[in-house]
Amino acid sequence: MKAGKKAQGGFTLIELMVVVTIIVILATIALPGYQDYVRRAARAEAKTTLLEDAQFLERNFTEANRYDKDAAGAAIALPITQSPRTGTAKYTITAVATATTYALTAAPVSGGTMAGDACGAFTLNQLGQKGLSGASQSMDACWNK
């Protein structure tokens, strides 16, 4: 090195490419796990919403002795019709109720982030029976995890 000149510091192209390669490998491993976590969280929220709506229907049954109408005879409306409650809906919540029965369904929004999900639509009835519609996963994998 000549006198009066400072040594230049920095990264070589090879060092930079090694770092970029490591970042890409880590992202490739982490992204599917993150996406799975987000799907499981959306499912959990949809199941919680179904249970909240079921509680609403059971309270109504206690007061009116029927699921489909309130004590005054007016048709009931679910308090929560989407999951999550605010923001972009991932599931729509619907109910089919008669005087003595009800069936709640949390179906993925068509074209939404949960469309085509392996668990499909979640169902719950007045007996507490849980079900799936259009699922490629087992009941245990979808309802209990």
N, C-alpha and C positions, 0 to 999 in steps of 0.2 A: 504494500500500500504506500502511496506517496505521502509525503509529509503535507499536512494542511488539509487533507481530504478526510471527511468522515465516512465511516462505513455505513452503507445503506442497509436499512432493516426492512423486513416485510416478509410476505409469504410467497413461496414459489407456486407455480401453477399446479404442480403435483400435490403439494400440501393442501391447497384449496380444493382440489378434486377429491382427495381422501376425505376431507371434512364433509363435503357435499354428499358423497357416497354414504357415509355413516348416517347422515341426517335422513336420507331417502330410505335407508334400510330401517331405521327406527320408526319413521312415519308409516312405512308399509306394515310393520308389525303392530303398531299402536292404533291405527285408524279403524280396522275391523272391530277391535275390542271396544273402542269408544262408541262406534255405531251400534253394536250389540247392547251396550249399556243404555244408550238413549232409547232404543226400542223397548227394552225391559222396563225402563222408567215410564214410558208412555202407556204400556200395558198395565202397569201397576196403578197408574192414575185412572185409567178407564175402569178397572175393576173396583177401585175405591168409589168412583162415581156411581157405578151400578149399585153398590151396597148402600150408599147414601139415598139414592132414589128408592130402593127397596124399603129402607127405614121410613121414608116419607109415606109410601103406600101402606105400610103396616100401621103407622100412626093414624092415617086416614081410616083404615079399617076399624081401628079401636073406637073412633068417634062416630063413624057412619055405618058401621057393620057391613061395609062393602068396599071394594077397591076402586070401582070405576066412577063413583060420584061422591061428593062431599056430603056433610050432614044436611045441607040445604037442598041437595038434589042436583047441584051443578056438576058437570063433568070436570074431573080433576085434570090438572096439567102438571107435568113433572117440573120440579124446581130447577133441575140441571139437565140440559139437553145436549151438551157437548162436553168433550174432554180434550184438553183442559178447559176449565170454566172460562178463562179469558185467553185472548190471543188466537192464534190459528188453530182451528179444530183439527184434531187427529182422529177422533172418534165421534160419531153421532149417537146419542142415546134415545131410544124409542121404547114405548111401552104399549102392550096390548092388554087391556084389562077388562074383565067382566066383574060381576058382583062378587064372585067367589075365587077368582083366579087372576093372576097377572103373569106376564112374561116380559122381562126387560132385555134389551139387546144393545150392546155397544159395538157398532159396526165401524170399521175403518172408513174414513172419508175417501171417496173415489178420487184418485189422482193426488191424494195427500201422501205424506211421508210414511204412513203406516199401511197404505194400499199394498196388497200383495204380501202382507205379513204372514209368517208361518202359522200364527195362532188364529188368524181370521177374526171372526166376530165372537164376542163373549156373550153368553146368555145366563139369565138368572130368573127363577120363578118363585112363586109364593111358598113353595115347600123348601126353599133354600137350595134347590138343585142347580148346580152349575153346569154349563155346557159350552160347546164350541160349535161354530158353523163355518164351513169352508176352511178348516184348519188342516195343515199337514203335520202338525206337532201333536203330541199326546196331551190329554187333559192335565196330567201331573206337570208336564213341562210348562204349560201355559198358565194354569191357575195357581200353582203352588210355588212358582219360582219368580 
